Amino acid sequence: MDYSFRPYFIDAEKGGVGRFFGIGTISIEPVYREGTKEIIGVAVVRLNLEWLQAADASEPLIVTDDHGVIFLSSVQAWKYHTVQPLPQNIEASVYETRQYAQQPITPLPMTIVKTLEGGAQIMRVGGGRDAPSYLATRRSIGKPDWQLITMAPLDPVENAAQNAVIVTALLYVSLCLLAFY
């Protein structure tokens, strides 16, 4: 099989270490490849990274590449979306290298509600007021420049706070009524 069009192969041919995550051109499975040029040729290591999909989707985990493309996610529908729109030249490069099997890469409908101290963010995923809220944290996971984003749902916290307000209001009204008697 000719992999000379893949960036990891091109980098390895130039004497460097090439790293690349993409959909296999034959297997159609998401794989990570690393190539290193030696005197006798290019060695390629292929790893299957589908294990993340088995994670609990109630607390989503996503991994993005250096362009912000979500290539691993515990929420299947989020895969092959971006966390922000891609510049046209990057989008064309991703398509030409067949990194994600030439499928359209569109932004995930994410809205950052607030950025907290330490870089954590409160965000909504989806449209409208009823879109679920998450507390999202990011961690760099080394070379290549991938980001692990962990997302804890805020809906249970918001529901508990709402219930506490309702109970407090009922107690206050009850105490006011007792005071009048």
Contacts in CASP RR format, 6 or more apart in sequence:
PFRMAT RR
TARGET T0000
AUTHOR 0000-0000-0000
METHOD contacts of the structure
MODEL  1
MDYSFRPYFIDAEKGGVGRFFGIGTISIEPVYREGTKEIIGVAVVRLNLE
WLQAADASEPLIVTDDHGVIFLSSVQAWKYHTVQPLPQNIEASVYETRQY
AQQPITPLPMTIVKTLEGGAQIMRVGGGRDAPSYLATRRSIGKPDWQLIT
MAPLDPVENAAQNAVIVTALLYVSLCLLAFY
1 25 0 8 1.000
1 26 0 8 1.000
3 9 0 8 1.000
3 44 0 8 1.000
4 10 0 8 1.000
4 13 0 8 1.000
5 96 0 8 1.000
5 97 0 8 1.000
5 98 0 8 1.000
6 20 0 8 1.000
6 33 0 8 1.000
6 97 0 8 1.000
6 98 0 8 1.000
7 18 0 8 1.000
7 20 0 8 1.000
7 97 0 8 1.000
8 18 0 8 1.000
8 19 0 8 1.000
8 20 0 8 1.000
8 33 0 8 1.000
8 34 0 8 1.000
8 35 0 8 1.000
8 44 0 8 1.000
9 18 0 8 1.000
9 35 0 8 1.000
9 42 0 8 1.000
9 44 0 8 1.000
11 17 0 8 1.000
11 18 0 8 1.000
11 19 0 8 1.000
11 35 0 8 1.000
12 18 0 8 1.000
12 35 0 8 1.000
12 36 0 8 1.000
12 37 0 8 1.000
12 42 0 8 1.000
12 43 0 8 1.000
12 44 0 8 1.000
13 37 0 8 1.000
13 42 0 8 1.000
14 37 0 8 1.000
15 36 0 8 1.000
15 37 0 8 1.000
16 36 0 8 1.000
16 37 0 8 1.000
17 34 0 8 1.000
17 35 0 8 1.000
17 36 0 8 1.000
18 34 0 8 1.000
18 35 0 8 1.000
18 36 0 8 1.000
19 32 0 8 1.000
19 33 0 8 1.000
19 34 0 8 1.000
19 35 0 8 1.000
19 143 0 8 1.000
19 144 0 8 1.000
20 32 0 8 1.000
20 33 0 8 1.000
20 34 0 8 1.000
20 97 0 8 1.000
20 99 0 8 1.000
20 144 0 8 1.000
21 30 0 8 1.000
21 31 0 8 1.000
21 32 0 8 1.000
21 33 0 8 1.000
21 49 0 8 1.000
21 65 0 8 1.000
21 71 0 8 1.000
21 99 0 8 1.000
21 144 0 8 1.000
21 146 0 8 1.000
22 30 0 8 1.000
22 31 0 8 1.000
22 32 0 8 1.000
22 33 0 8 1.000
22 71 0 8 1.000
22 98 0 8 1.000
22 99 0 8 1.000
22 100 0 8 1.000
22 101 0 8 1.000
23 29 0 8 1.000
23 30 0 8 1.000
23 31 0 8 1.000
23 98 0 8 1.000
23 99 0 8 1.000
23 100 0 8 1.000
23 101 0 8 1.000
24 30 0 8 1.000
24 31 0 8 1.000
24 101 0 8 1.000
25 98 0 8 1.000
25 101 0 8 1.000
28 101 0 8 1.000
29 48 0 8 1.000
29 50 0 8 1.000
30 48 0 8 1.000
30 49 0 8 1.000
30 50 0 8 1.000
30 71 0 8 1.000
30 72 0 8 1.000
31 46 0 8 1.000
31 47 0 8 1.000
31 48 0 8 1.000
31 49 0 8 1.000
32 46 0 8 1.000
32 47 0 8 1.000
32 49 0 8 1.000
33 44 0 8 1.000
33 45 0 8 1.000
33 46 0 8 1.000
33 47 0 8 1.000
34 44 0 8 1.000
34 45 0 8 1.000
35 42 0 8 1.000
35 43 0 8 1.000
35 44 0 8 1.000
35 45 0 8 1.000
36 42 0 8 1.000
36 43 0 8 1.000
49 72 0 8 1.000
52 61 0 8 1.000
52 63 0 8 1.000
52 72 0 8 1.000
52 73 0 8 1.000
52 74 0 8 1.000
53 72 0 8 1.000
53 73 0 8 1.000
53 74 0 8 1.000
53 76 0 8 1.000
54 74 0 8 1.000
55 61 0 8 1.000
55 74 0 8 1.000
56 74 0 8 1.000
57 74 0 8 1.000
57 75 0 8 1.000
58 153 0 8 1.000
59 74 0 8 1.000
59 150 0 8 1.000
59 151 0 8 1.000
59 152 0 8 1.000
59 153 0 8 1.000
60 73 0 8 1.000
60 74 0 8 1.000
60 75 0 8 1.000
60 78 0 8 1.000
60 134 0 8 1.000
60 150 0 8 1.000
60 151 0 8 1.000
61 72 0 8 1.000
61 73 0 8 1.000
61 74 0 8 1.000
61 148 0 8 1.000
61 149 0 8 1.000
61 150 0 8 1.000
61 151 0 8 1.000
62 70 0 8 1.000
62 72 0 8 1.000
62 73 0 8 1.000
62 74 0 8 1.000
62 75 0 8 1.000
62 78 0 8 1.000
62 148 0 8 1.000
62 149 0 8 1.000
62 151 0 8 1.000
63 70 0 8 1.000
63 71 0 8 1.000
63 72 0 8 1.000
63 73 0 8 1.000
63 141 0 8 1.000
63 146 0 8 1.000
63 147 0 8 1.000
63 148 0 8 1.000
63 149 0 8 1.000
64 70 0 8 1.000
64 71 0 8 1.000
64 82 0 8 1.000
64 83 0 8 1.000
64 146 0 8 1.000
64 147 0 8 1.000
64 149 0 8 1.000
65 71 0 8 1.000
65 144 0 8 1.000
65 145 0 8 1.000
65 146 0 8 1.000
66 144 0 8 1.000
66 145 0 8 1.000
66 146 0 8 1.000
67 82 0 8 1.000
67 86 0 8 1.000
67 90 0 8 1.000
67 94 0 8 1.000
68 82 0 8 1.000
68 83 0 8 1.000
68 84 0 8 1.000
68 86 0 8 1.000
68 147 0 8 1.000
69 80 0 8 1.000
69 81 0 8 1.000
69 82 0 8 1.000
69 86 0 8 1.000
69 94 0 8 1.000
69 99 0 8 1.000
69 100 0 8 1.000
69 105 0 8 1.000
70 78 0 8 1.000
70 79 0 8 1.000
70 80 0 8 1.000
70 81 0 8 1.000
70 82 0 8 1.000
70 83 0 8 1.000
70 108 0 8 1.000
71 79 0 8 1.000
71 80 0 8 1.000
71 100 0 8 1.000
72 79 0 8 1.000
73 79 0 8 1.000
78 108 0 8 1.000
78 125 0 8 1.000
80 100 0 8 1.000
80 103 0 8 1.000
80 105 0 8 1.000
81 105 0 8 1.000
81 106 0 8 1.000
81 107 0 8 1.000
81 108 0 8 1.000
82 105 0 8 1.000
82 106 0 8 1.000
82 107 0 8 1.000
82 108 0 8 1.000
83 107 0 8 1.000
83 108 0 8 1.000
83 110 0 8 1.000
83 149 0 8 1.000
84 107 0 8 1.000
85 107 0 8 1.000
86 94 0 8 1.000
86 105 0 8 1.000
91 105 0 8 1.000
94 100 0 8 1.000
94 105 0 8 1.000
95 102 0 8 1.000
108 125 0 8 1.000
108 126 0 8 1.000
109 125 0 8 1.000
109 126 0 8 1.000
109 127 0 8 1.000
109 131 0 8 1.000
110 123 0 8 1.000
110 124 0 8 1.000
110 125 0 8 1.000
110 126 0 8 1.000
111 123 0 8 1.000
111 124 0 8 1.000
111 126 0 8 1.000
111 127 0 8 1.000
111 131 0 8 1.000
112 121 0 8 1.000
112 122 0 8 1.000
112 123 0 8 1.000
113 121 0 8 1.000
113 122 0 8 1.000
113 123 0 8 1.000
113 124 0 8 1.000
113 133 0 8 1.000
114 121 0 8 1.000
114 122 0 8 1.000
115 121 0 8 1.000
116 122 0 8 1.000
119 137 0 8 1.000
119 138 0 8 1.000
120 135 0 8 1.000
120 136 0 8 1.000
120 137 0 8 1.000
121 135 0 8 1.000
121 136 0 8 1.000
121 137 0 8 1.000
122 133 0 8 1.000
122 134 0 8 1.000
122 135 0 8 1.000
122 136 0 8 1.000
122 154 0 8 1.000
123 133 0 8 1.000
123 134 0 8 1.000
123 136 0 8 1.000
123 151 0 8 1.000
124 131 0 8 1.000
124 132 0 8 1.000
124 133 0 8 1.000
124 134 0 8 1.000
125 131 0 8 1.000
125 132 0 8 1.000
125 134 0 8 1.000
125 151 0 8 1.000
126 132 0 8 1.000
132 153 0 8 1.000
132 154 0 8 1.000
132 155 0 8 1.000
133 153 0 8 1.000
133 154 0 8 1.000
133 155 0 8 1.000
133 158 0 8 1.000
134 151 0 8 1.000
134 152 0 8 1.000
134 153 0 8 1.000
134 154 0 8 1.000
135 151 0 8 1.000
135 152 0 8 1.000
135 154 0 8 1.000
136 149 0 8 1.000
136 150 0 8 1.000
136 151 0 8 1.000
136 152 0 8 1.000
137 149 0 8 1.000
137 150 0 8 1.000
138 147 0 8 1.000
138 148 0 8 1.000
138 149 0 8 1.000
139 147 0 8 1.000
139 148 0 8 1.000
139 150 0 8 1.000
140 146 0 8 1.000
140 147 0 8 1.000
140 148 0 8 1.000
141 147 0 8 1.000
141 148 0 8 1.000
END
